[in-house]
Amino acid sequence: MKQIVAYGFACLALLAYPALAHHPVQAKFDTAQQASLIGRVTKVDWANPHAHVFITLTNTSPNTSPTNTSRTPKWAIELPSPIELEWGGWRPDTLAVGDTITVEGPRARDGSEQVWAERINKADGSAVFTLPGDILESQLGAKVDAPAPRWPDGHPRLGPEPGQSGYWSVPSLRSLVENGVNVAMDEHGILANIEDAKKIAPFQDWARDLYVYRQRKFLSEDPLFLYCIPPGGPRMFQVPYGVQLLEQPRNQRVTVLMSSGNSNWRLIPTDGREPIGQVAGNDNNPLFFGHSTGRWEGDSFTVDSTGFNESFWFSNGGLPHTRQLHLTERFTRKDWSTLEYSVTIDDPGAYTRPWTSTSTLQWIANQEMPDYFCQDNRP
């Protein structure tokens, strides 16, 4: 049974709660205040983390329930990432400057003239920027019924075979949940029922309270969203645009490359060193990705990591951690198409005991990870 029930995949003319958005819609937009706008397109900004369409209103009294006031006729319409829009078959020239469109969706919480586009139609009534509910899964090809490919020494390959391309994506869990726990949450890790918070992990009281606070704020204080802080720890395997595990036996290391965030990367030495740091000034500094060392245990690549700072969220959903965080990660390629990721969290500063969360990633064959930089259209 799946541990997470994604309930935000309703498909309108545009996804009301897009599965792959850089932040939860509710973090920035108030779904209780809906706007209905008619305007002329003045600019299309096709950049990450979200595409935008800028319009000048042609209906001078837009419906912005429960208020009908507007300080300016110029509005910004926010959309999902260009990656998702392009996966759906859309391009920057789908709309042209001068086109008249109608827009429906929630207004920005801060009262500014911004709307999240639940629905965009052209003047002729045709829908614009529709997305299927399974936009991420749509990147999967047919499942290959074959065993995991192996290196000459017998270890499973964590990446593509020679001459092939691909990456891991479509995580089965989008937030850490202790094994055996079954609660409903959306693709960002927001709980359907806040009373389920105590079930997620063996929290200390302060950590549970902070987790609940972040949930009630719809993750609006997420440093990845606010400041493009790297998604360290298990979170890098919960992001929507995938990871690559690049094995480098000659260099005695595995490099983890990530598409989301800011195309961050992480080094995992395999030469038996203690996880105390890297060259170039990081010997004892707490890091976003910690200090790691990896080894093979049968068919599982096992990684121990310590030395994390507290400036990032180590999982979707806002689970807290401290500098005492120790992660034991196990990567097991179960077959050609499936990578099992199991992580044991040992953080006596935030949790009453160690606990484990297990999920899977799927192989996206014959494709390269999409380019994504979360600061592309930030001021």
QUIJO-V289158 format. One line per field, one symbol per residue. phi: phi as a letter, one per 20 degrees, with the letter a starting at -180 (. if undefined). burial: b if it has 16 or more other C-alpha atoms within 10 Angstrom, else e. A space follows every 50 residues. Layout:
phi = ???
burial = ???
//
This chain:
phi = .fecdedddfddfbffcffdffbfgffddefededcccbdfdaddebffc fcddcdfddfcffcgedcdbebeecddecffggfffgenecgegddgofe cdccrfeffenfeccefebccffenffcmfcffdgfffefeffeebfffc fgenfffecffgndcqbeblffcdbfbfgneccebefeneffcfffgfef bfffgfffffffgfffelmfefffffclfgefmfffedffdnccdeecgf elacdedcefmclfbbdcfcenfffdqcfmndgcefcfdmdcbcbecmed edcdccmeedeceebgnnffbcfegcdddcdcefbgdcdedccddccffc ceafbcccbccdeeemcefffbcfdgdef
burial = eebbebebbbbbbbbbbbbbbbbbbbbbbbbebbbbbbbbbbbbebbbbb bbbbbbbbeeebbbeeeeebeeebbbbbbbbbbbbeebebeeeebeeeeb bbbbbbbbbeeebbbbbbbbbeeeeebbbbbbbebbeeebeeeeeeebbb eeeebbbbbbeeeeebbbbbbbbbbbbbeeebbbbbbbbbbeeeeebeeb bbbeeebbeebbebbeebbbebebbeebbbbbbbbbbbbbbbbbbbbeee eebbebbbbbbbbbbbbbbbeeeebbbbeeeeeeebbbbbbbbbbeeebb bbbbbbbbbbbbbbbbbbbbbbbbbbbbbbbbbbbbbbbbbbbbbbbbbb beeebbbbbbbbbbbeeebeebbbbeeee
//
